[in-house]
Amino acid sequence: LHAGVPAVAAIGLSPLLYGLVSPAGRLVQTVYPASFATQLSIFDMNMRPGPSKWPAPGCTNPDRSKCPMGTNPGRTHRFYTGTPVLPFGFGLSFSIFAY
């Protein structure tokens, strides 16, 4: 167990140390496949999936108007339509959950 700065983390760690909560490690971001970077322009800030207003990455034509438009696969765990390598919230727990 790494507490970082113990004086600051003492209040946050006390429920864990006294067994009031279960320790868990969860991802705080979605890990996308490598193909995600080839589909989405860095200038496209749309969250929802769909056609992009920007050229597809990897177009080598100096005249950008002749490049094919990219496709936005969706950003964040809410809108991404593909299968992530590791989804948001993936991780371990020392408890058993029943839903």
N, C-alpha and C positions, 0 to 999 in steps of 0.2 A: 504494500500500500504506500503510494507516494503522495504526500500531503502538500508538496510545494512549499508554501510559506505557512508553517504550522500555526503561527499566531492568528493569521487571517482565516485559515481553514478549520480551526478548532470547532467553531460552532457548526459548520457544515458537516464535519466528520463525526460529531458526537452521536447522532442517531444511528450511524453505521456501526460505530464501535460498540454501542450498547445493544445492538441487535434489533433496533426498531424498524430498520429498512434493510432490504436485500441489496448487496452490491451488484452492480451490473456494468458492463461495458457496451456502449451502443455507438454506432457511427452517427456523426452529426452532419454528414453529407452523403450524397449518392455518388457511387463510383461508376462512371460510364465506360462503355467499351471504347477501344481505340477508334472505331469507325465514327464515333460521335464528332470528333474533330474534323473529319473530312466532309461532313454533311452540313455543318453550320458555319456561317461567316461570323467573324468576331464582331462585326458591326450590327448584326441582327439581334435586337434586344427583346423581341417578342417572346413571351412565355409559352403561349399555346402553340401546338404543332400546326404546320401548314406551309404553304409556299412562302419563300423569302423574297424580299425586295432587293436583296443583294446577290451579287454573283457567287456561284459556288466556289469554295476554297479549292485551290489547286489549278485554277484556270491560268494557263500561261500566255494567253493571247494578250498582247499589249493594249488592244482596243477592248476595254472592259464591257462595252455595250454589246459585243458579240459573244460574250461568255454566257453559258446557261445559268439560269437563276438557281440558287440553292434551295434546299428543303429544310425547314426547321423541324427537327424531331421532337421539339418540346423541351423546355428547361425546367429544372427542379423535379423533385420526386412527385409532384402533383400532376405535371403535364407531360412528362416523358413517356412516349408510347412504346419504346423498345424495351428490351430486357436488360436491366443494369447488371453490371458485374457483381456489385454489392449494393443492395437497396438501402435507402435511408432507414435508420433505426435498427439495422442488422447488428447482432452482437450476442453476447453471452449473458446468462443470468445464473444465479445459484439457487433459483426457485423453480417450482413447477407451476405453470399457468394453465388454467382450463377456461375455455371460452365457450 
